[in-house]
Amino acid sequence: IQQNPLLGFIAIAIAVFCSGFAVYFEKVLKSSDTSLWVRNIQMYLSGIVVTLIGVYMNDSEEILEKGFFFGYTPLVCFVVLASVGGLYTSVVVKYTDNIMKGFSAAAAIVVSTVASVILFGLQIITFASGAILVCVSIYLYGLPKTDTSKLSQQGTEKEFIRKPSTV
């Protein structure tokens, strides 16, 4: 496979640009008087419209012949219901912040990997150190903030004698 550095750079630039929307999303949710649920409906309606256009452009004949829900298995229904996770994301961002949303996503990765090890016998040794780092970072982020202004005042009250430099 031949690599294309320009294409890779463009992909990274787009990803960085899009990650800025998370901060904007948090600002809109916290500064607006509009309900969280109204905001979710606004976001999901646009996604639903775009998706339906794509579905009908690709499969309109089959949908008209067999119906929209033809071929849905219980697993597909479960995945559709699991998409409600987007609502959880909105609630987390509304009532905490974007960093906590990142931590919760990392915690979900850890939990799903542990479940994969237990349920499917997945053998991952190096993952353990990453999982520990994620758990420690979540713990440290959740610690109450301490007042460091007193510490900085104590440091300025002490006079340190420095030797003159011999440059």
C-alpha positions, 0 to 999 in steps of 0.5 A: 500500500502506497502512502500519501503524506498530503492525504494523511495531513489533510485527514488529520487537519480535518479531524483537528478542525472537527474536534473543535466542534466539541468545545463549541457544542459544550459552549452552546449547551451550557450558554443556551436557555434552550432545553437539552432535549430540544438541542438533541432533536435539532441535531438528530433531525438533520442527521436523520434527513441526510441518512434517509436521503442516502438510503433512498438514493441507494436502495429506493427500489428495494425499500419500496418493494419490501419495506423499510424495515425488511431484513432487520434482525434482533441484532440490528434492532439492538444496535439502533437502540444502542445509538441512544448513547448520543443522548448520554453524550449530550447529558454528560457534556451539559452537566460536566464538561468536554474533558469528562466526556473524553474520560467517560469514552476512555472508561467505556473502552476499558470496560468493553476490553475487560468484558472482551477478555472475560467473555471471549478470552481476549489475551492482552498484556500491554493493554493493562498498563493503558487501562491503569493509566486511564483509570488513574487519570479519571481518578485524578481528574475527579479529585476536588480542587485545592486552593494553591494560592496559599502555597504560592504566597508562602513561597514568595515570603521566603527569600532564597539566596542565590550565588552569583553566576560565573558566566 
